[in-house]
Amino acid sequence: MELERLEVFRGAPLSGFNKIGGFAGTLAYMASMGVPGMLLPQVIVLEIGGALAVMLGWHTRWFALAVRSVAAALLFHFNFED
């Protein structure tokens, strides 16, 4: 079970670190999708912290839900400008 958690969530911390490295580009992409830029730091913390928590087995169900499905659905499939 632990190996599966590592395999599934190994990309999320890397994605968070890539957002830090390409902060301006990520911010521009989020703005083009209508997502407020002030959410980017929270997204980064959720990706890195949530994925590490899942890999370590801490609150796995909640963080798995937040990191992979709810956060993406709310941020990129909900128009904040309406």
N, C-alpha and C positions, 0 to 999 in steps of 0.2 A: 504494500500500500504506500509506503514512504517513497519508493522509487517512482511510482506513478504520479504522486504529488510533485516530486521534483521535475519530472519530465513535462508535465502539463504546464507548470507555472515558471519554468526556467526562463522563458522569454519576457515575462512581464517586468522583472527588475531591469533587464536590459533596455526595454522600451522606455521605462521611466528615466534611465540614465541618458538615453538618446534624446529625450525631450529636454533634459537639462543642457546637453551639448548643443542642441539645435533649437534653443529657446525661441529665438526670433522667428524662425521658420514655422515652428509648431504654433506659435501665437498667431501668425498670419493665416495658417490653415484653419485654426479654430475660428478666427474672425470671418473667414470666407464661408464657413458653415453656419455662422450666426451664433456661435457659442461665445459668451463673454470671456475675455482674456483673463479676468481675475480668477477664473476657475483653474487655470493651468497649474499653479502650485499645488492645489488640492489634488488634482489628477495625478501629478507626479508622486506625491506622498502616498496616495492610495495604490498606485501601481507598484511602487517599490515596497512600501510597508506591508500592504495586503498580500502581495505575492510571497514575501519572506515569511509572513505569519502562516500562510498556507503551507509552505514548504517545511516549516518547523512544527506544524500540526496544531497551531494555536487558533482557535475559532475558525476552523477550516470551512465549514459550511457558509458562515456569514461572509467571510472575506472572498471566498470563491464566487459567491453570488454577486457581491459588490464589484469586484475587480473585472470580472468577465462579462456579465450581462447587464446588470442594472446601470452601471456607470456609462457604458457605451451606448446603451439604448437611450438614456436620458440626455446625454450630451449631443449625440449626433442624429437622433431621430425625433427631436423635439425642437420646434422652432421658437427660440426665445424672443424673436422680434414680433411675434403675433400678439 
